[in-house]
Amino acid sequence: METANKQKVVIIGGGVAGLTAGVYALMAGFDAEIYEKNAIPGGECIGWNRKGYHIDNCIHWLTGTRKDTEMYDVWKKTGALSDDTKYAEINAFFTSTYNGQTATLWNDLEKTEKELIAVSPEDEEEIKHFIESVEISKQCLFPAGKPMEMWGVKDYIEMGKNMADFPKVMKEFGKITIEEYSKRFKSVLLQKLMCDYIPASYTAYSFLVSYATMADGNGMIPLGASLQMSLRMERRFKELGGKIFYNTSIAKINIEKKKATGITLESGEFVGADYVIPTIDTHPLFEKLLPKSYMPKELVKAYKEEKNYPATSGFQVAYAVDAHFNENTGRGETIFVEIEPLKIGARTFGRMYVKAYGYDPIFVKDGKQVIQTCITQTDEDYYYWKSLTKEEYKNVKEQLVAEVSKRIEAAFPELQGDLEFLDAWTPLTYERYCHAYHGSYMSFITTPNGKQIRMKGKLKGIDNLYVAGQWTNSPGGLPVAAASGKFAIQRILKSQKRDINL
Ligand SMILES: Cc1cc2nc3c(=O)[nH]c(=O)nc-3n(C[C@H](O)[C@H](O)[C@H](O)COP(=O)(O)OP(=O)(O)OC[C@H]3O[C@@H](n4cnc5c(N)ncnc54)[C@H](O)[C@@H]3O)c2cc1C
């Protein structure tokens, strides 16, 4: 459908950011082409099959499932969700266990409050404050209407009205880590509950907002798994006339007279463009596709100060087990347990989780369901994996799978002899598959000593290029990725003095 007078937007990367940029480019009347190095769309938002079972790689919660939010509008326009989408019937964020005791963060906050107080009556006051703060954090909705630099006074007033109480939460929880916050509870189980899910070095408010998103019905999991969501977005892009080129790696972005003029494929072929939108990880972007001198100062600082700007990945294992595992147990799908200490990467872990995927038929086959575990890995762990030879890497992975299996069987005796190993993967898997910096599948962790990255998309000294992708706004994630793709198109429209409302 190319016409002579239509301008062409070329997008690098076919993940959620790239697909969203593609759909919005077409909605705005541009021609759009996506270039993706892998054979399928989705980037980090995918899944794969092993022994006939489907393993999910991404969605633990999808922010923007509440229909009255700006984010839902983006998911709907890109085809990721529709009014007919069915969601998993999951009624808890997760469960933590310790010393024979159990505590669950239910979506029903009253239920959680009662359960936590029953577990630890001496923490009643702190528990009530926690629940109240989560309730307030429901006000924190992801702003996906337009980039913040385009906000006017009215937008700020509106936000102030909608989030009237949230500044209180930010003030109290914005400058302490989850670990520091957890110390306010006397019960060891509750301390563990606070630290189990989100890396304990994150600021405490991110944990509150994550739980609030689930509790508010705004972070559900669409049935059909992550890859299927990416495929729906790809379908919408193609239906609107977009072209997507797979197995096509980009070697560089061409700049002439301070203007992006197109891209050069690894094959050497040049593809001209009126606008270029890179959506790939910013590390390879400035290491390879663009001269490093264009890297914004805030990113230079973040890559330099690893301790204040950690990146997060995982050592993950998937198994098939009896489909009845975790049925009618009165706990959530994700259960954290105490384990015999295990060194994974550079650090030793005393806890891990098992997530049962039986909530969606796509993960169930022949009376068995998939279960998975993910042990958080960060920069120092990445360096460990990276230091191994190919042979050592293979052996370490195998040994760790055996050790993880032992610990799962110890924590869940009903699974003894029932674990059918499906797959294991590490930070290096994400580095290989997505060129992810330190294997990180989110952007930098939001810590009290690190500033949130907020790139405006434009790079000093280059016109017609708008950076998108989850790394433009830490801590990343699917809503950041999708919104960044939409924002890139709105920034182009604004530069052309056109209406940005799409
Ligand atoms: C285990 C796991 C769990 C997660 N859970 C959640 C969750 O519950 N909720 C949530 O919101 N987010 C979650 N995420 C994060 C989410 O998947 C990412 O934030 C999001 O998918 C990032 O999208 P993106 O388009 O910005 O980047 P990517 O998905 O990395 O897409 C970039 C694309 O660019 C391609 N590319 C790279 N270099 C080149 C090149 N030179 N040429 C051509 N193409 C190139 C890559 O192959 C990739 O497809 C999770 C991720 C993982 C892995």
PDBQT file of the ligand as one rigid body, heavy atoms in Angstrom, charges set to zero:
ROOT
HETATM    1  C1  LIG A 601      10.531 -13.519  32.559  1.00  0.00    +0.000 C 
HETATM    2  C2  LIG A 601       9.931 -12.187  32.248  1.00  0.00    +0.000 A 
HETATM    3  C3  LIG A 601       8.834 -11.754  32.947  1.00  0.00    +0.000 A 
HETATM    4  C4  LIG A 601       8.277 -10.507  32.679  1.00  0.00    +0.000 A 
HETATM    5  N1  LIG A 601       7.129 -10.153  33.321  1.00  0.00    +0.000 NA
HETATM    6  C5  LIG A 601       6.532  -8.986  33.020  1.00  0.00    +0.000 A 
HETATM    7  C6  LIG A 601       5.274  -8.660  33.578  1.00  0.00    +0.000 A 
HETATM    8  O1  LIG A 601       4.672  -9.442  34.303  1.00  0.00    +0.000 OA
HETATM    9  N2  LIG A 601       4.739  -7.448  33.284  1.00  0.00    +0.000 N 
HETATM   10  C7  LIG A 601       5.367  -6.539  32.488  1.00  0.00    +0.000 A 
HETATM   11  O2  LIG A 601       4.848  -5.446  32.272  1.00  0.00    +0.000 OA
HETATM   12  N3  LIG A 601       6.557  -6.851  31.906  1.00  0.00    +0.000 NA
HETATM   13  C8  LIG A 601       7.141  -8.044  32.148  1.00  0.00    +0.000 A 
HETATM   14  N4  LIG A 601       8.325  -8.376  31.546  1.00  0.00    +0.000 N 
HETATM   15  C9  LIG A 601       9.045  -7.343  30.766  1.00  0.00    +0.000 C 
HETATM   16  C10 LIG A 601       8.542  -7.204  29.337  1.00  0.00    +0.000 C 
HETATM   17  O3  LIG A 601       8.629  -8.426  28.680  1.00  0.00    +0.000 OA
HETATM   18  C11 LIG A 601       9.397  -6.160  28.640  1.00  0.00    +0.000 C 
HETATM   19  O4  LIG A 601       9.335  -4.965  29.384  1.00  0.00    +0.000 OA
HETATM   20  C12 LIG A 601       8.921  -5.815  27.229  1.00  0.00    +0.000 C 
HETATM   21  O5  LIG A 601       8.573  -6.962  26.516  1.00  0.00    +0.000 OA
HETATM   22  C13 LIG A 601      10.017  -5.018  26.508  1.00  0.00    +0.000 C 
HETATM   23  O6  LIG A 601       9.580  -4.666  25.226  1.00  0.00    +0.000 OA
HETATM   24  P1  LIG A 601      10.479  -3.822  24.235  1.00  0.00    +0.000 P 
HETATM   25  O7  LIG A 601       9.792  -3.817  22.920  1.00  0.00    +0.000 OA
HETATM   26  O8  LIG A 601      10.828  -2.519  24.848  1.00  0.00    +0.000 OA
HETATM   27  O9  LIG A 601      11.877  -4.604  24.137  1.00  0.00    +0.000 OA
HETATM   28  P2  LIG A 601      12.205  -6.061  23.553  1.00  0.00    +0.000 P 
HETATM   29  O10 LIG A 601      11.122  -7.005  23.885  1.00  0.00    +0.000 OA
HETATM   30  O11 LIG A 601      13.586  -6.376  24.017  1.00  0.00    +0.000 OA
HETATM   31  O12 LIG A 601      12.190  -5.842  21.968  1.00  0.00    +0.000 OA
HETATM   32  C14 LIG A 601      13.313  -5.372  21.279  1.00  0.00    +0.000 C 
HETATM   33  C15 LIG A 601      13.418  -6.186  20.008  1.00  0.00    +0.000 C 
HETATM   34  O13 LIG A 601      14.507  -5.699  19.244  1.00  0.00    +0.000 OA
HETATM   35  C16 LIG A 601      15.140  -6.802  18.611  1.00  0.00    +0.000 C 
HETATM   36  N5  LIG A 601      16.504  -6.399  18.247  1.00  0.00    +0.000 N 
HETATM   37  C17 LIG A 601      17.551  -6.175  19.088  1.00  0.00    +0.000 A 
HETATM   38  N6  LIG A 601      18.636  -5.804  18.379  1.00  0.00    +0.000 NA
HETATM   39  C18 LIG A 601      18.264  -5.779  17.073  1.00  0.00    +0.000 A 
HETATM   40  C19 LIG A 601      18.929  -5.457  15.872  1.00  0.00    +0.000 A 
HETATM   41  N7  LIG A 601      20.222  -5.054  15.842  1.00  0.00    +0.000 N 
HETATM   42  N8  LIG A 601      18.247  -5.566  14.705  1.00  0.00    +0.000 NA
HETATM   43  C20 LIG A 601      16.948  -5.950  14.686  1.00  0.00    +0.000 A 
HETATM   44  N9  LIG A 601      16.250  -6.255  15.806  1.00  0.00    +0.000 NA
HETATM   45  C21 LIG A 601      16.904  -6.167  16.993  1.00  0.00    +0.000 A 
HETATM   46  C22 LIG A 601      15.094  -7.883  19.665  1.00  0.00    +0.000 C 
HETATM   47  O14 LIG A 601      15.249  -9.157  19.081  1.00  0.00    +0.000 OA
HETATM   48  C23 LIG A 601      13.694  -7.668  20.258  1.00  0.00    +0.000 C 
HETATM   49  O15 LIG A 601      12.732  -8.439  19.592  1.00  0.00    +0.000 OA
HETATM   50  C24 LIG A 601       8.869  -9.649  31.731  1.00  0.00    +0.000 A 
HETATM   51  C25 LIG A 601       9.954 -10.106  30.994  1.00  0.00    +0.000 A 
HETATM   52  C26 LIG A 601      10.463 -11.371  31.227  1.00  0.00    +0.000 A 
HETATM   53  C27 LIG A 601      11.568 -11.880  30.372  1.00  0.00    +0.000 C 
ENDROOT
TORSDOF 0
